[in-house]
């Protein structure tokens, strides 16, 4: 049986479980049941890893509890969004993707607009991007290190804190992404 057939069968099983659960809830019928595949697991054709099948168990109150989530379900989820958060040196050294320092001042209107855009649109930040908010007024050492002379400055850095690129004025997630190297 190939991987596509296994996924189709898995989908049908999940559909039947959900349908059975909904019907059981509507007529007040509840019972204990466990559903698994013949072997309790599926083998990926492309590798040695075992994917455990999803097991569903009805609890006394009739609520369905998912015991295991199929690996394929996790792969079909939306990609994880990146982050926009306050600066700390550990967040730079622990970064696995691209990191941008955003030098912002609370009194700067264009900084506030950018901050609001980043906060409102966090889900659009690519998963490999971390934007770190740096307080322009309280970060003399960082400003000196990166040659930042005005607020609303951006500095892309590597995981060792070395500057890759510096620019001014991006006010949307899209504009920050467009500047990345």
N, C-alpha and C positions, 0 to 999 in steps of 0.2 A: 504494500500500500504506500503510495507516495505522500509527500508532505501536504500537498493540496487536498487530497482526499481526507487526510487526518484532520485538517483544519475545518473542512466542510462538515465532517461527522461531529467534531467538537462543537461547532456552531449549532448543529441540529440538536445535540444533546442539551446544550445550554438553553436553547429555545424551548425545548420540551419541559425542562425543569422549571423555567419561568412560567410557562403556560400552566403547568400542573399546579404551581404555587398560587397563581392568580385564581384559578378555578377553585382550588382548595380553600382560599380565603373567602371567596364569595358565598360558598355554601356552608361555611363553618367547619369543614373537615380538616383535621390536622393529624399528622402521624409522623413517626420517625422514619427517615429514609436516607440512605447514602447511595450516591450514584458515582461509579467509577468506570473506567474502561476495563477490558478483560485483564490486562496486566497491571492496571493502576498507573501506568506511565506510558508515554509515547517517546520513541527514539527519533531524534532529528536525523534526516537522511544525510545532511551535510556535515555532521560531526558526531563525536562520541557522547556529547552531552545528553542527558536524559531530561525530558520535559515532563514534569508531573502533571497529570490531568487535573482538571478542576473538580473538587469534591464538594457536593452540596449536602448540608445536613439540616433537617427541619428541627427546630428547637420546640420545647413544650408550648410556647406562646405562638407558634406558627411562623415565627420570623426566620427567614432563610439566612444562614451564615455561610459565607464563602470561606472555605478552609484553605484552599490553594488557588492561586491565580496562574493561569497558563502563561508561559513566557511569551507566547505570541500575542496575547492580549496586551502585555506591557509594551511590546514593540509597536503596537498600533496606536498608542496614546500620543497626544500632542508632544512635541519636543519640549523639554524643560526650558523655561525662560531664564535669561540671564538675571543679573542683580543690579540694583541701584541702592547703595548703602553708604553709611559714614566710613571715612577712611580709617584704617589702622595699618601699621607696618606689616602685621601678620597676614592681612588680606592680600597684600602685594606678594609677599614671599610664598604664600600658599596657593597662589593663582595657578590654574591649569590652562586657562585660555587667555584671551586678550584682556588687558586691564587698562582702564583710562581713569586718570585723576581729573576731577572737575573742580577747579578752584572757583568757589562761589562765595559771594558776600551777601549777608542778609539784607543790606541796604541797596543792593543792585537790582533794579527792575527786570533787566533781561536775564539775570541769574535766577530770579524767582520764577520767571516764565519757563525757563529750561527745567528747573527743579519740578515745577508742576507738571510739565509734559512727561518727564522721566517717571515721576511717581504715578501719574494716571495711566501711562502706557507701559508699565513694567513687563507685561506679558509679551510685548513686542521686542524686548531686548533679546538678541540672539543668545542661545544657551551657553555659548563659549565667551560671552562678554560680561565683564564686571565693571561698572562705573562706580568709582569711589568719590564721594562728596568730601572735599577738603575745604575747611573754613579759611577763606582768604586772609582774614584779619588775624588769625591765631596760628599761622603756619609759616613763620619767617624762614625756618630752616628748609622746608620743602620749596618755598618760592625761590630761595637762593640756589638750591641744588639744581632746579630745573630752569632757572632764568625767567621765572614768571614775574611780570611787572604790572599786570592788570588782572582784575577779576574777570570772570567768564572765560577763563583760559582752560584748555584741555591739554593733558599730557598723556600720551600712550607710553606705557612702561612694560618692560619684560619682568619675569618673575624675580629677578635680582634687583629691580628698581631702576634699571638703566633706561634712560629716555630713548624711545624709538621715534616719536614724532610729537610736535607741539603745534597747537592752532588755537584760534580765538572764535568765539561766538556761535557755536552750534546750539540750536534751541530745540531740536527734536531728536528722538532716538535715531531716526533715519539719517539725519545729517551727521551724527556722531559715527554711525556705521560706515557712511560714505567716506569718512576721513581715515579710517583704520588702514594700517599697513599689515 
